[in-house]
């Protein structure tokens, strides 16, 4: 029998675990930020799994980049809304 391929969720956790030395070298505040980034990757695990990429880091990175892009877009919309409110005197 051939080897089975682990689910992306398991592969993701293995990839995150492989960054433990890097995580330990960070300060406490930076560790919290890194943990939050990894949590965002977990939140998009289904999408990353459906992408069927051979390198598991690609799914991890894309999930984190996508989350950052969504946040930036949300901030841009909020800033534009505030700019329009200020311009109209409201």
TAKAMO-V939213 format. One record per pair of residues at least 12 apart in sequence whose ideal C-beta (glycine too) atoms are under 10 Angstrom apart, sorted by the first residue. I is the first residue (numbers start at 1). J is the second residue. If there is no record, write none. Layout:
# TAKAMO-V939213
i=[I I]
j=[J J]
This chain:
# TAKAMO-V939213
i=[6 7 7 8 8 8 8 8 8 8 8 8 8 8 8 9 9 9 9 9 10 11 11 11 11 11 11 11 12 12 12 12 12 12 12 12 12 12 12 12 13 13 13 13 14 15 15 15 15 15 15 15 15 16 16 16 16 16 16 16 16 16 18 18 19 19 19 19 22 23 23 36 36 37 37 37 37 37 37 37 38 38 38 39 39 40 40 40 40 40 40 40 40 40 41 41 41 41 41 41 41 41 41 42 42 43 43 43 44 44 44 44 44 44 44 45 45 45 46 47 47 47 47 48 48 48 48 48 51]
j=[56 45 49 45 46 47 48 49 50 51 52 53 56 59 60 42 45 46 48 49 56 45 48 49 56 57 59 60 38 41 42 44 45 48 49 56 57 59 60 63 38 42 45 56 56 38 41 55 56 57 59 60 61 34 35 37 38 39 41 42 56 60 56 57 34 38 57 60 34 35 38 64 67 60 61 63 64 65 67 68 60 63 64 64 67 60 63 64 65 66 67 68 70 71 59 60 61 62 63 64 65 66 67 60 63 63 66 67 59 60 62 63 64 66 67 59 60 63 63 59 62 63 66 60 61 62 63 66 63]
